[in-house]
Amino acid sequence: MSTQNYYKGIKHVVRIATNEGTGCKHCDMFCGLENFEESINHYINDHGYRLLHVGQETSWDLEQKQWQSTVAVLGK
């Protein structure tokens, strides 16, 4: 059985999160926050990225309150 490196050839990586918004790296679409799923589909369908990872992230604010968010990492 041969093992393939799924990440081979990846030159550009983007991170999308449910706790922060950002502009698309290639056009003027707003990504993240409430349109998390739409943002993932946008990078895949419109810009040829593939989904590399989806997971949970924990962060803390200045008052040490804990926040959970979902992150997606895409690459091409």
C-alpha positions in Angstrom: 0.0 0.0 0.0 1.4 3.4 -1.0 1.1 6.4 1.2 0.3 9.7 -0.5 1.1 13.1 1.0 -2.3 14.9 0.9 -0.5 18.2 1.5 2.0 17.9 -1.3 2.0 20.8 -3.6 0.1 23.2 -1.3 1.5 26.6 -1.8 -1.3 28.9 -0.3 -3.1 28.3 2.9 -6.1 30.2 4.4 -7.7 29.9 7.8 -11.4 30.6 8.3 -13.0 30.9 11.8 -16.4 31.3 13.4 -15.0 33.9 15.8 -13.4 36.3 13.3 -14.1 37.7 9.9 -11.7 38.5 7.1 -11.8 39.3 3.4 -11.2 36.6 0.8 -7.6 36.5 -0.3 -8.6 36.6 -4.0 -11.8 38.7 -4.2 -14.0 41.0 -2.1 -16.1 38.4 -0.4 -16.3 38.6 3.4 -15.4 35.3 5.0 -15.8 33.8 8.5 -18.2 34.5 11.4 -21.8 33.8 10.4 -21.1 32.6 6.9 -18.5 30.0 7.9 -19.9 27.2 5.6 -20.4 29.6 2.7 -16.8 30.8 3.1 -15.5 27.2 2.9 -17.6 26.5 -0.2 -16.5 29.8 -1.7 -12.8 28.9 -1.5 -13.4 25.4 -2.8 -15.8 26.2 -5.6 -14.5 29.6 -6.7 -10.8 29.5 -6.1 -9.9 25.8 -6.3 -8.8 25.2 -2.7 -9.2 21.9 -0.9 -10.2 21.4 2.7 -7.2 20.4 4.8 -8.5 20.5 8.3 -11.6 21.4 10.4 -11.4 21.6 14.1 -12.2 23.4 17.3 -10.1 26.2 18.8 -10.1 27.6 22.3 -9.1 31.2 23.0 -9.4 33.6 25.9 -10.4 37.3 26.0 -8.7 40.0 28.1 -11.0 39.1 31.1 -9.8 35.4 30.8 -13.2 34.3 29.5 -12.9 31.1 27.4 -14.3 31.1 23.9 -14.8 28.1 21.6 -14.7 28.5 17.8 -14.6 26.3 14.8 -11.7 26.7 12.3 -11.1 25.5 8.8 -7.8 25.4 7.0 -7.9 25.2 3.2 -5.0 25.1 0.7 -4.1 25.0 -2.9 
